[in-house]
Amino acid sequence: MKKIAKKLFCCILPIALIVLAGIPSFAALEYVTSEITGNFDTLPPEYAGAKTVALTDFFEEGATNARSGTVVGTTGDTGEENEFNYVYLKADGLGDYTVPFTVENDGYYFFGFRLMGWTASVPRSTNIRIDDGPWVYIMRDYAEENQHHNDYWTGVSAILTKGEHTVTLSLAEDFDDSSVKSLYFADFLYVEAELPAVEPASAEEAASAEEAAPPEEAAPETEAPVAETAAPVTTAPQTSDTLSVLAALICSSLAAVLAVRRKDT
């Protein structure tokens, strides 16, 4: 009996630990906005005072799929000289390029990128994301006059906690290094902002919504026979329920072991 109780406890404990390890301890980052758009040479006003992270500052040759370069060029239409220290991606099988950044406060933040504009060739694309948030796809098919212009991409925002976070560049699914190549990333930008206000619906909008809503159907007077009642839909147990069940199993196993030991003594 004593051996059986010990075997039971030894079987239950590993299962409990495996299940507990599979329960996520935190949720993935969710963006407030994720519609990213590009503008040449002009940042939106909400990015005034944004902090800049030079993406080449963390570059290490051969550590990831990233490669680096430096270009000092003059724009053909304005004659302005721009310098770009940039990173771009190749399919080297070495993984994504991730760079850390730090925010000083819990709050709402806008994110953006300064890319090096290029001349007409083939479309260029890259996936970006903040922390473990969803990937956001960027694609630009440059024209000849875009070369050496600042190519700003903005529009992604999220609520972050104070401390260190990451921004990651990854090859997009359409990359083949022939018909689609990588974009050239120079800087990452981020700035704290105020959450957008949610305007309450006006009386007219509320009345319109009520009129548009379909009328409720009256419930039938007679109930369906019990035998024909549909089976209830089951859902996965909540984390608290899972923990309670596991705790009960472990406690019962311990109790069985202790009970056997008392009999032996």
N, C-alpha and C positions, 0 to 999 in steps of 0.2 A: 504493500500500500504506500509506504514511504517513497519507494522508487517511482511509482506512478505519479504521485503528487509532484515530485521534483521534475519529472519529464514534462508534465503539464505546464508547469511554471516556465520551464526553459523554452517550451514551444511558443507560449503566448507572448513572452517578453520581446523576442526579436520581431514578431509580427507587429506588436504595438509600436516599437521604435521605427519600423519601416513606414507605417501609416503616418505617424507623427512627422517624420521627415518630409513626407509628401505634402503636408499642409503648408501653403504659402504663408510666409511671415509678413509680406507687404504686397501692396498692389502696384502694378506697373504705372509709370507716369502717364497721365492723360493731359493732352493739350487743351488749352482753352480755345485757341484758334490754330489752324494748321494749313490754311490756304496760302501758300508761299508764292510771291510774285517778284519779278525782276524789273529793275529800273537802272538805266545807265546814268552814272555821275550824280544822282540825287537820292539822298536818304529821306524817308518820310519824317515829318516833324516830331513824331513820338520817339524817334531814335536820337534826339538831341542829347548830348552828354553821355552817349553809350560808351561802355568800356570796351576796349579792343584787345583781343588775344591774337598775337601773330602765330599762325598755325605751324610755321616752320620752327618755332622755338622748341618744339618737342619732337622734332624729326630725328630719327635714328636710322641710318642707312641699313637696309636689309632686315629691319625688325618687323615691318608690316608690308602691306601692298602699296604703301605710299612711296613716292619719289619726290624730289624737290628740285627747284630751279630758281633762277633770278633773272629778271628782265627789266631793263630800263628802256622805255620806248616813248615815242611821241605820237599822239593821236593825229591822224591825218586831217581831220576836219577842223580841229581847234588849235593844233600846234602845242597842246599842253603835254608836258613831260611827266610821266608816271613811273614809279618804281614798284615792282612786284616781287616779293619773295613768296613763293607759292609752293603748294603741294598738289599732286595729282595722283591718280591711282592706276595701277596696272594689275593684271591677273597673275600675280606671282605666287599665289597660294600661301601667302603669309598673313592673311587676316586684315581686318578693318583697321583704320587709323583713328585712334581715340585720344582726345586732348582734354585735360582737366581745366576747370575754371571754378572760381569761388564767388559766392554771393554773401553779402554781409548781413542780410536780413531775410526773415521769412517774408515772402511776398510774391507779387505777380510780376513776371518778366517777359519782355519782348526779346526775340533772338533774330539775328541776321548774319549775313555773310558778305564780304567783299571779294569778288572774283576778278580775275584778269580777263578782260574782254579779248576775244581773239578774232582772227580774220575768217573769211568764208572758207570752210573746208567740209567737215561732216558734223552732224549733230553731236553734242556732248551732254552727258548726263551723269548724275551721282545721286545716291541716297544719303540723307542726313537724318540724325535723330539726337534728341537730348535725353541723357540718362538711358533708361530702358523703355522710352516711349516708342510709339509707332514710327516706322520709317516714312520719311517725306521725300518725294521724288522731285528732283530739279532737272530740267532739260533746257538747253539753249542751242538754237541753230544760228550761229553768228553770221553777220554780213561783213563785207570787207571793211566798212567804215567803223566797225565796233572794236577793231584791234587797239589794245592798250588803253581802252576806256575802263573806268571803274564800273564793274557790273555788280550792283547791289541786289541781294535777294532777302526779302523781309516778309513777315506775316505770321510766323510761328510764335506762339506764346504759351506759357504754363505757369502754374503756381509752384514755387520751389521753397524748400526749407533752407534755413541758414546753413552755410557750409560748402563743402566741395561737391561739384557735379561734373558731368562729362558731356562733350559733344563728339559725335562719331561720324566719320565719312566711310561709305561703303560702296562697292561697285553696284550699279543698277543692273536689273535683269537684262536690259537691252544692250549692255556693253559687250562688244566683241573686238574692240581695239582696231576695227577696220571701218565698218559703216557707222559705228557709234563709239566715241572715245570719252575719256574722263574730262570733267571740268577742271579749271585751275583755281584753287582756293588760296587766297592770301590771308584774310583775317576773319575771325569770328567776333561778332558784336552782341552785347547784351545790355539791357537797361531796365531798371525797375520802373514800374508804371502803376497806375490805378486800375483796378478791375472795372471793366465796362459796366455802366449802370443798366439795369434791366427796367425798362419803362413799363409801368402798369398799363393794362389794356384800357382804352377809353370806354365810356358808357356805350357809344355807338358800336364799337367792336364787340363788346360783351353781348349786346343785344343781337347783333348779327350772328354771333356764334351760337346763341341759343336758338335762333330761328333756323339755322342750318342744321342743327342737331336732329337726327331722325327720332321720331316719337318712339317711346318705349312700348313694347308689346306687352299686353296683359298676360299674366301667368295663367296657365290652364287651371280650370277648377278641379280637375281630377288628377290625382297623383299616379304616376306610372307604377305598375306592379313591382314589388321588391325584386322579383326574379329577373326583371328586365333592366334594373338599374345598372348604369355603366360603372365599370370598375374605376375606383379612384385613381387619379394620376399621382404617381409617386415621384418624388424629387430626391436629389442627393441630400444626405443629412448635413446639417450645418456643422461648423467646426466645433461648437460647444457640445453638440450631441455626440459627435465622434469621440471627443475627449472624455465625456462621461462614460460611454460604453467601454473605452479602453481602460479607464480607471477602475471600473467595476470588475472587468476581467482580471486585471492585475491583482486587485485586492482579494478577489475570491481565490485566486491561485495561492497568494500568500497565506490566506486563512487556512487553506487545505494543508499546506506544508506545516504550518504551526500546529494544526490539530493532530497531524500524524506524529509530530515530534512529542506532543504531550502524551499521546498513547504509548509511545516508545519508552518514555521516562516513567 
